[in-house]
Amino acid sequence: MTVEESHGTEACRRVDDGITRVFQLLGKRWTGPIVAVLTPGPAYFVDLRRAIPGISERMLSDRLTELAAAGLVLREVDEGPPLRVSYRLTEAGAALEPAFAALRDWSKVHLPGSGC
């Protein structure tokens, strides 16, 4: 008897399609911190880079492009001078704040070494 035969179909669980889509986007490295930094309000590219230690300019740019394509971030150009680019969460992006707050609170209780 194979493993598949020993379990009925009710024993098989599938991950929810919505959870799969969320983690395909938000589960990528650096995406969560970017959204978290933008939660209080808009930020310039250079400020995002400073706020997220270890992220490269290329990776930050790639992740911001993905978040914009997903409708979570809006890119705004201030023609200056000097030319400056800022990013802010869209309404859909801002709607993630309660989930991020819950995850932050959970991490403080359940993950060792969670600090400020």
C-alpha atoms as one frame of an Amber mdcrd trajectory, in Angstrom:
protein
   0.000   0.000   0.000   1.400   3.408  -0.948   1.323   6.487   1.251  -1.329
   7.979  -1.023  -3.538   4.910  -0.632  -3.273   4.896   3.169  -4.929   8.317
   3.485  -8.402   9.295   2.383  -8.943  12.423   0.339 -10.158  14.266   3.443
  -6.683  13.808   4.954  -5.126  15.812   2.114  -4.853  19.492   2.864  -4.141
  22.197   0.387  -2.934  25.652   1.162  -5.464  28.373   0.459  -4.934  30.088
  -2.902  -5.063  33.522  -1.253  -2.300  32.592   1.204  -0.203  31.297  -1.687
  -0.574  34.572  -3.600   0.166  36.696  -0.520   3.368  34.846   0.299   4.507
  34.756  -3.320   4.658  38.538  -3.089   5.197  39.395   0.574   7.302  36.319
   1.327  10.173  37.545  -0.833  13.208  38.761   1.015  13.083  42.492   1.830
   9.446  42.989   0.796   8.069  42.956   4.349  10.592  45.470   5.667   9.919
  47.799   2.720   6.180  47.769   3.394   6.809  48.213   7.123   9.032  51.271
   6.545   6.393  52.810   4.256   3.518  52.190   6.686   3.909  55.482   8.605
   4.093  57.494   5.368   6.014  58.212   2.169   9.777  57.855   1.996  12.469
  58.749  -0.500  14.495  55.958  -2.073  17.630  56.945  -0.151  15.701  56.932
   3.129  14.331  53.457   2.403  17.848  52.221   1.700  19.109  53.654   4.996
  16.169  52.226   6.944  16.740  48.665   5.700  20.306  47.580   6.534  21.838
  45.165   4.054  19.556  45.799   1.085  21.285  46.776  -2.161  20.036  49.595
  -4.368  19.277  47.078  -7.109  17.248  44.823  -4.806  15.358  47.785  -3.348
  14.547  49.014  -6.836  13.407  45.537  -7.935  11.178  45.047  -4.900   9.646
  48.528  -5.222   8.898  47.791  -8.885   7.191  44.513  -7.914   5.171  46.209
  -5.183   4.115  48.955  -7.601   3.083  46.368 -10.203   1.013  44.616  -7.521
  -0.744  47.891  -6.702   0.682  48.218  -3.189   3.163  51.067  -3.717   2.986
  54.293  -5.680   6.132  55.893  -7.104   6.099  59.696  -7.210   8.724  61.836
  -8.939   9.520  65.344  -7.701  11.166  67.043 -10.667  13.180  69.239  -8.317
  15.796  70.332  -8.652  17.117  68.038  -7.470  15.054  65.217  -8.950  13.797
  63.026  -6.098  11.693  59.892  -6.117   9.450  59.003  -3.222   7.315  55.963
  -2.548   4.122  55.583  -0.582   1.663  52.825   0.074  -1.539  52.786  -1.931
  -4.837  52.177  -0.162  -4.322  48.439  -0.750  -0.800  48.614   0.676  -1.904
  50.613   3.697  -4.595  48.003   4.365  -1.757  45.600   5.270  -0.925  47.629
   8.404  -3.119  45.623  10.820  -1.611  42.355   9.569   1.926  43.727   9.933
   1.130  45.022  13.438  -0.200  41.593  14.410   2.921  39.894  13.025   5.167
  42.365  14.856   3.340  41.705  18.133   3.441  37.944  17.564   7.197  38.056
  16.915   7.835  39.865  20.197   6.143  37.045  22.084   7.138  33.979  20.069
  10.473  34.597  18.361  13.635  34.493  20.410  15.764  37.607  20.233  12.954
  39.864  19.081  13.711  43.325  20.284  13.000  46.907  19.397
